Amino acid sequence: MKIALLGMGTVGTGVYEIINEEKGNYFANAQEKVNIKKVLVRDKKKKRKLDVPDDMLTDSFDEILNDEEIETIIFAMGGMEPEYTYMKEAMKSKKHVITANKAVVSEYLDTLLNLAEQNDVMFLFEASVGGGIPIITSLKETLKINRIDEIKGILNGTSNFILSKMSSEGRDFSQVLKEAQDLGFAEADPSADIDGFDVSRKLAILSSLAFGCHIKDEDIYKRGIREVSKSDMEMFDNLGYVLKYLAHSKMESDNYCATVEPVLLSSKNIMSNVNEEFNIVSIHGNIIGELQFYGKGAGKNATANAVVGDLLYIINNENKKEDISLDRIMENRKLDAFKGKYYMRIDIKNHEEFKNIIDMVDEISKVKKMMVEKSQIFVVTEELSAYTVNDLAQKINESGNSLFYARIVE
Amino acid sequence: MKIALLGMGTVGTGVYEIINEEKGNYFANAQEKVNIKKVLVRDKKKKRKLDVPDDMLTDSFDEILNDEEIETIIFAMGGMEPEYTYMKEAMKSKKHVITANKAVVSEYLDTLLNLAEQNDVMFLFEASVGGGIPIITSLKETLKINRIDEIKGILNGTSNFILSKMSSEGRDFSQVLKEAQDLGFAEADPSADIDGFDVSRKLAILSSLAFGCHIKDEDIYKRGIREVSKSDMEMFDNLGYVLKYLAHSKMESDNYCATVEPVLLSSKNIMSNVNEEFNIVSIHGNIIGELQFYGKGAGKNATANAVVGDLLYIINNENKKEDISLDRIMENRKLDAFKGKYYMRIDIKNHEEFKNIIDMVDEISKVKKMMVEKSQIFVVTEELSAYTVNDLAQKINESGNSLFYARIVE
């Protein structure tokens, strides 16, 4: 099979190495030899680490589109446009599409799957979620027998690295963020990682497939991790909890809820020991129970492995229709399904506020544990709904004091 | 597709429910409707929980074998014979075989795979390892691109239940074993679970596929968990370790090592939080890095889910050859690859032995930590080879004192 590769960044280079430098064993099992015929790059003259033959390089997507020998196009580019347009054009030209691009997949999954079906080609995107973890494939397989009603995941390496470091080294958020930026783990603008947009796209893709309805980034409630402090971390340790940035969605008959939030897990929870760049995904099926999948969430080789896995699937399953439907109509109940005990830290601007704050907390919950330290109150509540806690947060913030809170997932 | 089901025990009942009572969603995606035509049972008259139609029941395997309409036979029986003979006959009669039987698979994997190839049928056995965890499928997929050089797994629910309980409740081995037997989690003769034979068969199957060479139960070094005591558990807790019964194999160019042993993991290790009936498997690939898979290791629904998954694979992949070879010639280096710090507890018969024992330990390792309590010595050694420790154990046992030891896996 002749293929084209769009992009020669980290993922593109990894894919090129596995296929063209036979770094992987894949060729031993593939029923057909794969040849990269064209590589799309912006600048053909740019010096690259990998020695790609000149006649393989092109800066014209049309050249690839019009090449009838090319049966599959691998998208190793990360933006929204022209990627989305290119994907549509590729499938209309009867070419299979493989992508690692979570932005395009989460936003246009429905359209792209339909286009694949109409044109009798495959649209595969294993690498868009969880790097090397075979979660999309496993989800599709599980769905053949099960109804999946819950997904939980640690899906962002940067935020997990920051929280792991803060916890193990007792350091402040801003310090650790700076270190992650210096090491190249975090972007200069870290918002996608620490405010939940990256995780939310991944959760959107998984939840859409699992629940059979197109759930997008904008349907998911997000809270970031910027407000976590060193004093929180000490408190979690004392209480036997670990803070993780969790993607969490639930389904019930005709409705779903999906959130990306910092939550507290028991230190005895498997997910509590997932550190640094590793990802984990838990899915719950009505027959099989809970399954969890753990592996490298990013990185050249792990992600390229997922892309080449999709390519092998196409080679080994020609003429096979995938039966994925996102036609189900579901109500988004936002935060409604999420209940739990809550951890709260309230920073009080002055001592006169103390009674006022305690009253506000008392109004919604008989407090289970409370500690006061200097100008901070730490509380663990009884079971509350997410809405109640959000309302309290708003009230406290409006009073000029501030609140950090996290649900305890048991 | 018409199929036959052999056995109506726990797994057989689960399979029947998913297929015939449409308990699962599988039919929504299967490209072909499945019908159970025959169910083989020992006694057709026996009262069953499930209402199987009389004309579906048979006590004659030949009736199934000679029925040309039956394309696939599901083996939900656990013994060695007549199962092995039946499997061979089934494939020679051009019928696909699916089995949950780890005893037959581990012992005859090579022969059975060859027979499948010769007769152009499939031989699938996802349910034979790790219950509902899709580990065989994931291993095969990973192998298409990676060389797998290490496997670690907690693969036996009974022993894991016993160790989890001993640890969390500070109780003795014999007490907890008795409770597990009363609850029906452990057999009256618990040897297969606590002496390693069950785990070893599962590790044999995984290692054979991963390393490409037929590794059998007898090739695997096994030590049981009978000698673990309450005082060990307290010590592990103090040292920050958790004891797990670990299946562990490693491969290096043309040789391998495989063991089933109690080992110590850091309490920060993901596997440390795998409790009771859950299983976990870790595989390490040269491209993808470490992947871990977690789920229910046994039970009616999880195991039946794996069996029906294999059935769907056959339906969806007709005329596809699997390319699994166990032809590689490898040397079994037994324990040679396993090195680590060791925990030891030595029970001394009388005080005069004390110096003698300390000398024996000193001879092989500068001790890193030592504690003496009544007539017990607790030691954590520096890094040692498994052979050195085995020799020491033998010497100490010969001196009339006794030793329990566990490698620390870091």
Interface residues (C-beta under 8 A of the other chain):
Chain A: I18 K23 G24 N25 Y26 A28 N29 A30 G132 I133 P134 T137 S138 E141 T142 L143 K144 I145 N146 R147 K268 N269 I270 S272 N273 V274 G285 I287 I288 G289 E290 L291 Q292 F293 Y294 G295 K296 G299 N301 A302 A304 N305 V308 G309 L312 N316 N317 K320 D323
Chain B: I18 K23 G24 N25 Y26 A28 N29 A30 G132 I133 P134 T137 S138 E141 T142 L143 K144 I145 N146 R147 K268 N269 I270 S272 N273 V274 G285 I287 I288 G289 E290 L291 Q292 F293 Y294 G295 K296 G299 N301 A302 A304 N305 V308 G309 L312 N316 N317 K320 D323
